[in-house]
């Protein structure tokens, strides 16, 4: 029984899998945050361009 317990303590494959899972989760959070920020900036740019184009059409009529 002690050999089984000692082998279980030395086995690090589960810890490695957990570490990879945590790294993947952190990368996912960073990507989602970056995409949200970029999406907001793009939305503001398109809104501004649309407003400028609307002003140009109104001014030319």
Secondary structure, 3 states (H helix, E strand, C coil): CHHHHHHHHHCCHHHHHHHHHHHHHHHHHHHHHHHHHHHHHHHHHHHHHHHHHHHHHHHHC
